[in-house]
Amino acid sequence: MQDIEVTGYQIRAARGALNWSVGDLAEQCGVGTATIVRYETSVGVPATRMGNLRKIQRALEAAGIEFIGSPDDAPGIRIHPSPN
């Protein structure tokens, strides 16, 4: 798992791909729902403190999401289905 700059668009797309609500993601990563909403509506890479963006990224990656591209060049996601 590599820490890359994740955009608000990627967070929202990843959450949608997993069919997770904001509350589901908050529960998985231990970050408040207001923080997730703020990050998802950010343009580009959200300003963050206390490692919240990394917590969100790691929770989504653990669920099978791969973040691809860079914030300035075609940011996106790739879904890796779980083996069950």
C-alpha positions, 0 to 999 in steps of 0.5 A: 500500500503506497500513500499517494495524493488522493483527491476528493473525487477519488474518495467519493468514487471509491465509496460509491463503487463499494456501495458504502454510505458516508457513515459506512466509510466513517465506521471503517476508518474512524473519521467523522462523517463531516470530515468525509463530506468535506474531503469529498467536496474538496477540489483536488487533494483535501487539506488534512490534519491528524492523518485523516486522509491516510485513514480514509485511503487505507480503509478504502484500499483494504476494501479492494480499491486502488487509487491510480493517476495523480491529482493533476493527471487523470486521477481515478480508481481501480476496483479489485474484487474480494476473493469470496 
